[in-house]
Amino acid sequence: MDVVKEINSRAKRLNVQIMDYLDGQNDSKLMKAVRHYPEAGGKRLRPMLAQVVAEAVGKAGDRALPFACSLEIIHNFTLVHDDVMDNDPVRRGRPAVHVLFDVPTAIIAGDALFARAFEIIADTEVPPQNIKRLIRSTAHTVWLIAEGQQEDMDFENIPAEELAMEDYMSMINKKTAVLFECAAEGGALIAGGTEDQVAAMREYAHLLGMGFQVWDDVLNLTSDEKTMGKPVGNDIRNGKRTLIVLHALHTLDKDDERRRTLLQALGNEKATREEIADAIAALHASGSIDHARALAQDYSRRAKELLDCLPPSEEKEFLAGLMDFAVGRDA
Amino acid sequence: MDVVKEINSRAKRLNVQIMDYLDGQNDSKLMKAVRHYPEAGGKRLRPMLAQVVAEAVGKAGDRALPFACSLEIIHNFTLVHDDVMDNDPVRRGRPAVHVLFDVPTAIIAGDALFARAFEIIADTEVPPQNIKRLIRSTAHTVWLIAEGQQEDMDFENIPAEELAMEDYMSMINKKTAVLFECAAEGGALIAGGTEDQVAAMREYAHLLGMGFQVWDDVLNLTSDEKTMGKPVGNDIRNGKRTLIVLHALHTLDKDDERRRTLLQALGNEKATREEIADAIAALHASGSIDHARALAQDYSRRAKELLDCLPPSEEKEFLAGLMDFAVGRDA
């Protein structure tokens, strides 16, 4: 199976449905702001996961469609607000909502997307005993995402050396993995899966989300500029405290020269290519890149084992392929 | 029945439950920001309405409690975001969330309150055929509130003379009445009311919400400083385009001296007491204050007729009393 091709073709079909849900009767500023991010595209992994899991668990892919779209809309709502909070002017190569319009409009557009998402969820055909759980789980997920964003901002005031790896992983879990978990759990609930299947799908998605993130960090340091479309080691220049960086800071001795090299390059926008290369060398020397790679591969292995609870299907294969894509892709 | 006393005693009981739902396990900045407005109190009219309607329709006041609290939480979420957007530094005599903390924290706190509200709704015991409708109606209400806030901000760029009364009423409806409607409709749905009862309660709440707003505008121009606790005609000084002001601008001739007097005082922070008094006199002369008063009284009459669909109960009496309080109170 060509996973990338499958992702693209599924995303294309989802796009139509997502934009349908955001097609207002009017062209007001608010509606334009609401549609700005969703229409810019994206991999649509969250709704895809909900649909594929629903299909794999109980051939309920079609029934899961409204719920699936609501997750993409929630994802976009968080992006709109995050960009305001982080003062990020660009998203997917286009001006951020608060730049194209203004901050108040971006705040309202995010709120409106959030509201629309819950309107849509209520359209999902789901076994009656599962409807409240689906709503509760989705709402709680947004609560966790809010906590994660708050932690992310709070962490900026803590020196990298003092940041604990488990705190970082907990933040990353809330900021990215929980929405994947919600997607897979929801898909299984809509399909009327067993408790074991619901739990397994949720855990699979957790590992998928975390794997994606950790692998992303590995790629940023080990791929090449041509493949990635952005400079190698960009994360270091931007001062991103990834698991890899935190691992190195906890591993290398206080007076290790390489530790100093790393800290000097971290967040230094003017760092030269050579200084970035030296910092990456330090991350290799400390075993931090290998550590992250091994962790991601362990996630991948465990996630694929969890798929054993599913009957054979193309969707089951796709879920395995998706995990291989998350951990193993080269760009 | 002493309506004010009844409101206060019901609000007191609701407060305990509302704060219970916002009692985090931790004292993080986010949790403090989340609790800041709800703990400052308020009349709790929205949850009260949901509970009282549920009790009056089908003795389901207790069952309606989670839904009721979720509406107060939604109301507070909109206040947190509105204050950021309008740059209002004070709320209920305390610093606004974005002032006490910062804008990013206020944005997240609002999002978190919104999320918590939907977590709580899912705890409501409601007839199975009504649960999706309850969720959809509540989510759609938030969408409308977002539209209303956007319109409110857009209207600021339109000169008062060019603002149509129906556009203003539509905006006010979205900003305030729809959440009352949602409360009453939800209460009736939770109680398993008939379609007629659901529709009547929704319309009652619409008239209650609109009546509250219009009467507020009347009071601001006709009460006295001692009773209100703020200067008479403050709305004029603040440039508020109330129904009364818009009515006068549509009624008075373009070359009427009183029209000019009104426009000169409107939004003029330095307007003297005398200039404000002259503007109020103009609003009397144009019949605009009488028009608003008559409109509010008509709302009240129609709302009380709608209560005929309810069996006799103390709660039914309270709903009538609430309408008399909304339209007729003197402060």
Interface residues (C-beta under 8 A of the other chain):
Chain A: S28 K29 L30 T78 H81 V84 M85 V103 P104 T105 I107 I108 A109 G110 D111 A112 F114 A115 R116 A117 F118 E119 I121 A122 D123 P128 I131 K132 R133 I135 R136 T138 A139 H140 V142 W143 A146 E147 Q149 Q150 M153 D154
Chain B: S28 K29 L30 T78 H81 V84 M85 V103 P104 T105 I107 I108 A109 G110 D111 A112 F114 A115 R116 A117 F118 E119 I121 A122 D123 P128 I131 K132 R133 I135 R136 T138 A139 H140 V142 W143 A146 E147 Q149 Q150 M153 D154
